[in-house]
Amino acid sequence: VSIVGDPNSSAYNPAGGINPAGFVVSFGHNEFWDNARIESGYFAARMAPRVAWHGGIRFASIGDIQSRQIPSAQPDALFQANDVSFKSGVSVQIRDRVTVGASFGWYLEKIDAWRGSAFNVDLGALAVFGGDVTIGGAVQNIGGSFRLQSAGAIGSRDISLPLTWRLGVSKVYRDYRGAADLVILDDKAHVHLGAEARLHEKFSLRAGYMTGYDSKNFTAGASFVYRNMTFDYAFVPYSNTLGTSHLFNLTFTM
């Protein structure tokens, strides 16, 4: 939540889209267990010396979900669950060391023939202190609830969006960076820790640790730079026989 200058930063803090190096675009592919995946695309562009425009789309899909009317060895049918989130907003540097931001978005969910959608807002702020220390805070998914509905059927109960609070700090020291976030999701607190070491001007290694989750904690990754392109990879192992996840990201500046 305290990292800036990357188009993916707006996914965690709408103030983080400030100071992009031109028009920057990033595409991500996250492979999870079974048939679950997330595709994403984010951009950030400088509109004025102290204003940046950012936005993104995330598409999540789970395929081959089994449907049964009564208990049976074979399912009656297979269906998919899909979520799409669109968001766009601005980051504004109101002082030399203080930036605020806001994003406005629309969330859509489709499970088989059932559909629902909701409007939502993200708000965030960043402050830079001496010694290359940055503090950031954000609240995400502010908005109303929605219902899944299907023609000729009774709609679902109200489903609220996952309101998320983030507060974090990061520090850069020479070729090293450390970051820590406190994340409150669904009234449960998590601590996210991360570290990055730039071993070469074109190669970095990363490691992280998350607390409070049932099936994940340690993560690792690497970053490669070639000209105006950056390739990021992350490895996330899961417990409880859920296997591992592989996250890929390609960012380039135009």
Disulfide bonds with the S-S distance in Angstrom:
none
